[in-house]
Amino acid sequence: MKRILLAEDNVVNQKVTQLQLRKLGLTADTVASGTEALEALKQIPYDVGLMDCQMPEMDGYEASRVQRQREQAHAADSPAKPPAYIIAMTANALESDRADCLAAGMDDYVAKPVQLSELSAALERARAHLPAPPVASPAASVGGTLDLKVLDSLRELREPGLPDPMAELIDLFLEDTPQRLDKMKTAFEQGDDATLKAVAHTLKGSASNLGAPALAALCASVESKCGTGNRSDMAGWLEKIVLEFQQVQAALEVEKKR
């Protein structure tokens, strides 16, 4: 289980759940509303969503209903993409509340205050429903970060007697990105959302062109959060981008040698 999304507006509850996940050897990206949860689910293929039922802007019930409607609408376009596995988290523990969660399209339910054993059991049930990871080639398995079809299309641009354009693009990307990461960090620390959004947008495009969809999706999430006035866990998102870039860097170095 690689990617978990935690949708919870209470910062104390966020911290408690993150500590519980860490105890289980897991981490999660955090958002603070149903609207942000839907945007994150749109950008990144999360294995599991932990969804608080009571949140501002859009609660967990409505977010789950919209997500299921969206999945149904796109089922024909992406038949191989599994629906998000959503675990409700609610302070209400009545059987009728569980029924409401399931009726909204959620897959499972844990009552607050969430006990570590109950969270662990729910995640194990989720794991049992997740599709088996595909068998990947050695190059594709480096972090699961690259779309090799994109890189193969760049290789096709090579002409006899001329430098390999893919190798040149990789070198340019690996040289340019650390500077952009530093600029994003500085912009965040200075509260400069306009610059942070612009740099995230540029890096998103570069990552897409180099076949790094997960990195591009993380940048898109940061871009969408800028200017909303909600900077919750922005530092965490930036850290995710740095860690993902490290995985991309290692994978691209492998690709250069092919």
VEXDREN-2710 file (C-alpha; in Angstrom, 1 decimal):
% VEXDREN-2710
k/r/px/py/pz
1/MET/0.0/0.0/0.0
2/LYS/1.9/3.0/-1.3
3/ARG/-0.4/6.0/-1.3
4/ILE/-2.9/7.0/1.3
5/LEU/-5.0/10.2/1.4
6/LEU/-6.2/11.6/4.7
7/ALA/-9.1/14.0/4.5
8/GLU/-9.5/15.6/7.9
9/ASP/-10.0/19.3/8.9
10/ASN/-9.0/19.0/12.6
11/VAL/-5.2/19.5/12.9
12/VAL/-5.1/17.4/16.1
13/ASN/-6.9/14.6/14.5
14/GLN/-4.6/14.9/11.5
15/LYS/-1.6/14.5/13.7
16/VAL/-3.0/11.6/15.7
17/THR/-3.9/9.7/12.5
18/GLN/-0.5/10.4/11.0
19/LEU/1.2/9.0/14.1
20/GLN/-0.9/5.9/14.0
21/LEU/-0.1/5.4/10.3
22/ARG/3.6/5.9/11.1
23/LYS/3.3/3.2/13.7
24/LEU/2.0/0.9/11.0
25/GLY/4.9/1.8/8.7
26/LEU/2.7/4.1/6.5
27/THR/2.4/7.7/5.6
28/ALA/-0.4/9.8/4.1
29/ASP/-1.0/13.1/2.2
30/THR/-3.3/15.3/4.1
31/VAL/-6.1/17.6/2.9
32/ALA/-8.6/19.6/5.0
33/SER/-11.9/19.4/3.1
34/GLY/-14.0/17.2/0.8
35/THR/-13.3/19.6/-2.1
36/GLU/-9.5/19.2/-1.6
37/ALA/-9.9/15.4/-1.3
38/LEU/-11.7/15.3/-4.7
39/GLU/-9.0/17.3/-6.3
40/ALA/-6.3/15.1/-4.8
41/LEU/-8.1/11.9/-5.9
42/LYS/-8.3/13.4/-9.4
43/GLN/-4.6/14.1/-9.6
44/ILE/-3.1/11.0/-7.8
45/PRO/-4.2/7.3/-7.9
46/TYR/-4.4/6.8/-4.1
47/ASP/-4.7/3.2/-2.8
48/VAL/-6.8/4.3/0.1
49/GLY/-8.7/7.4/1.2
50/LEU/-9.4/8.0/4.9
51/MET/-12.4/10.3/4.8
52/ASP/-13.7/12.3/7.8
53/CYS/-17.4/12.6/7.5
54/GLN/-17.7/16.1/8.9
55/MET/-15.6/18.7/7.0
56/PRO/-16.1/22.3/5.8
57/GLU/-17.0/23.2/2.2
58/MET/-17.9/19.6/1.4
59/ASP/-18.3/16.8/4.0
60/GLY/-17.0/13.2/3.5
61/TYR/-20.5/11.9/2.5
62/GLU/-20.8/14.3/-0.4
63/ALA/-17.2/13.9/-1.4
64/SER/-17.6/10.2/-1.6
65/ARG/-20.8/10.5/-3.6
66/VAL/-19.2/12.8/-6.1
67/GLN/-16.1/10.6/-6.4
68/ARG/-18.3/7.5/-7.2
69/GLN/-20.3/9.5/-9.8
70/ARG/-17.0/10.6/-11.3
71/GLU/-15.6/7.1/-11.4
72/GLN/-18.8/5.8/-13.0
73/ALA/-18.8/8.5/-15.6
74/HIS/-15.2/7.6/-16.6
75/ALA/-15.5/3.8/-16.2
76/ALA/-15.6/3.3/-20.0
77/ASP/-12.6/5.5/-20.6
78/SER/-10.5/3.9/-17.9
79/PRO/-11.7/0.3/-17.4
80/ALA/-8.5/-0.8/-15.8
81/LYS/-8.5/1.9/-13.2
82/PRO/-9.9/0.6/-9.9
83/PRO/-12.3/2.9/-7.9
84/ALA/-10.8/4.6/-4.8
85/TYR/-11.1/2.6/-1.6
86/ILE/-12.7/5.0/0.9
87/ILE/-12.7/4.4/4.7
88/ALA/-15.0/6.7/6.6
89/MET/-13.9/8.2/9.9
90/THR/-16.7/9.5/12.1
91/ALA/-17.5/10.4/15.7
92/ASN/-20.9/8.8/15.3
93/ALA/-20.9/5.0/16.0
94/LEU/-24.5/4.0/15.5
95/GLU/-25.3/1.3/13.0
96/SER/-27.4/3.8/11.1
97/ASP/-24.3/6.0/10.7
98/ARG/-22.4/3.0/9.2
99/ALA/-25.3/2.5/6.8
100/ASP/-25.1/6.2/5.8
101/CYS/-21.4/5.8/5.0
102/LEU/-21.9/2.8/2.9
103/ALA/-24.9/4.4/1.1
104/ALA/-22.6/7.4/0.2
105/GLY/-20.3/4.9/-1.6
106/MET/-17.7/4.5/1.2
107/ASP/-16.2/1.0/1.4
108/ASP/-15.5/0.8/5.2
109/TYR/-16.0/2.6/8.5
110/VAL/-14.0/3.3/11.7
111/ALA/-15.4/5.2/14.6
112/LYS/-13.6/8.1/16.4
113/PRO/-11.6/8.2/18.4
114/VAL/-10.0/5.8/16.1
115/GLN/-8.1/3.0/17.8
116/LEU/-4.8/1.8/16.3
117/SER/-6.1/-1.8/16.2
118/GLU/-9.3/-0.7/14.3
119/LEU/-7.4/1.4/11.8
120/SER/-4.9/-1.4/11.2
121/ALA/-7.8/-3.9/10.6
122/ALA/-9.6/-1.5/8.2
123/LEU/-6.4/-1.0/6.2
124/GLU/-5.9/-4.8/6.1
125/ARG/-9.4/-5.1/4.7
126/ALA/-8.5/-2.4/2.2
127/ARG/-5.3/-4.2/1.2
128/ALA/-7.3/-7.3/0.4
129/HIS/-9.4/-5.4/-2.1
130/LEU/-6.6/-3.7/-3.9
131/PRO/-5.5/-5.1/-7.2
132/ALA/-2.2/-7.0/-7.3
133/PRO/0.7/-4.7/-8.4
134/PRO/1.6/-5.4/-12.1
135/VAL/4.8/-7.2/-12.9
136/ALA/7.1/-4.5/-14.2
137/SER/10.3/-4.5/-16.1
138/PRO/13.5/-3.6/-14.1
139/ALA/13.6/-0.1/-15.5
140/ALA/9.9/0.5/-14.8
141/SER/10.2/-0.8/-11.2
142/VAL/12.6/1.9/-10.0
143/GLY/10.2/3.7/-7.7
144/GLY/7.2/3.1/-10.1
145/THR/7.7/6.7/-11.1
146/LEU/8.2/6.7/-14.9
147/ASP/5.9/6.3/-17.9
148/LEU/8.2/4.4/-20.2
149/LYS/6.0/5.1/-23.2
150/VAL/6.8/8.8/-22.9
151/LEU/10.5/8.0/-22.8
152/ASP/10.2/5.7/-25.8
153/SER/8.5/8.4/-27.8
154/LEU/11.5/10.7/-27.0
155/ARG/13.9/8.0/-28.1
156/GLU/12.1/8.0/-31.5
157/LEU/13.2/11.6/-32.0
158/ARG/16.8/10.5/-32.3
159/GLU/18.5/11.0/-35.7
160/PRO/21.6/9.3/-37.0
161/GLY/24.8/11.1/-36.2
162/LEU/23.2/13.5/-33.8
163/PRO/23.2/13.5/-29.9
164/ASP/20.5/11.5/-28.2
165/PRO/17.7/14.0/-27.5
166/MET/16.3/12.0/-24.6
167/ALA/19.7/12.0/-22.8
168/GLU/19.9/15.8/-23.4
169/LEU/16.5/16.3/-22.0
170/ILE/17.2/14.2/-18.9
171/ASP/20.4/16.1/-18.2
172/LEU/18.5/19.4/-18.6
173/PHE/15.7/18.3/-16.3
174/LEU/18.0/16.9/-13.6
175/GLU/20.1/20.1/-13.7
176/ASP/17.1/22.5/-13.7
177/THR/14.7/20.8/-11.2
178/PRO/16.8/21.3/-8.0
179/GLN/16.8/25.0/-8.6
180/ARG/13.0/25.0/-9.0
181/LEU/12.6/23.0/-5.8
182/ASP/14.7/25.5/-3.9
183/LYS/12.6/28.3/-5.4
184/MET/9.4/26.6/-4.3
185/LYS/10.7/26.2/-0.8
186/THR/11.7/29.8/-0.6
187/ALA/8.4/31.0/-2.0
188/PHE/6.5/28.9/0.5
189/GLU/8.6/30.2/3.5
190/GLN/8.0/33.8/2.3
191/GLY/4.3/33.3/1.8
192/ASP/4.6/34.1/-1.9
193/ASP/1.9/31.9/-3.3
194/ALA/2.0/33.5/-6.8
195/THR/5.6/32.4/-7.3
196/LEU/5.0/29.0/-5.7
197/LYS/2.1/28.4/-8.0
198/ALA/4.0/29.5/-11.1
199/VAL/7.0/27.3/-10.3
200/ALA/4.8/24.3/-9.5
201/HIS/3.1/24.8/-12.8
202/THR/6.4/24.9/-14.7
203/LEU/7.7/21.8/-12.9
204/LYS/4.5/20.0/-13.6
205/GLY/5.0/20.5/-17.3
206/SER/8.6/19.4/-17.3
207/ALA/7.8/16.3/-15.3
208/SER/5.0/15.4/-17.7
209/ASN/7.3/15.7/-20.7
210/LEU/9.9/13.5/-19.1
211/GLY/7.3/10.8/-18.2
212/ALA/7.1/11.4/-14.5
213/PRO/3.3/11.4/-13.9
214/ALA/3.4/11.1/-10.1
215/LEU/5.7/14.1/-9.8
216/ALA/3.6/16.0/-12.2
217/ALA/0.4/15.2/-10.1
218/LEU/2.1/16.3/-6.9
219/CYS/3.0/19.6/-8.5
220/ALA/-0.6/20.0/-9.8
221/SER/-1.9/19.5/-6.2
222/VAL/0.4/22.3/-4.9
223/GLU/-0.6/24.5/-7.8
224/SER/-4.3/24.0/-7.0
225/LYS/-3.8/24.8/-3.3
226/CYS/-2.1/28.1/-4.0
227/GLY/-4.3/31.1/-3.8
228/THR/-7.1/29.3/-1.9
229/GLY/-6.0/30.7/1.4
230/ASN/-5.6/27.1/2.7
231/ARG/-1.9/26.4/3.3
232/SER/-2.6/23.3/5.5
233/ASP/0.2/20.8/5.2
234/MET/1.8/22.6/2.2
235/ALA/5.2/21.8/3.7
236/GLY/4.2/18.2/3.6
237/TRP/3.3/18.4/-0.1
238/LEU/6.6/20.1/-0.9
239/GLU/8.4/17.3/1.0
240/LYS/6.5/14.8/-1.1
241/ILE/7.7/16.5/-4.3
242/VAL/11.3/16.4/-3.2
243/LEU/11.1/12.7/-2.3
244/GLU/9.4/11.9/-5.6
245/PHE/12.0/13.8/-7.5
246/GLN/14.7/11.7/-5.9
247/GLN/12.9/8.6/-7.2
248/VAL/12.5/10.1/-10.6
249/GLN/16.2/11.1/-10.7
250/ALA/17.3/7.6/-9.9
251/ALA/15.0/6.1/-12.5
252/LEU/16.0/8.5/-15.2
253/GLU/19.7/7.8/-14.6
254/VAL/18.9/4.1/-15.3
255/GLU/17.0/5.1/-18.5
256/LYS/20.0/7.1/-19.7
257/LYS/22.1/3.9/-19.8
258/ARG/19.6/1.9/-21.8
END
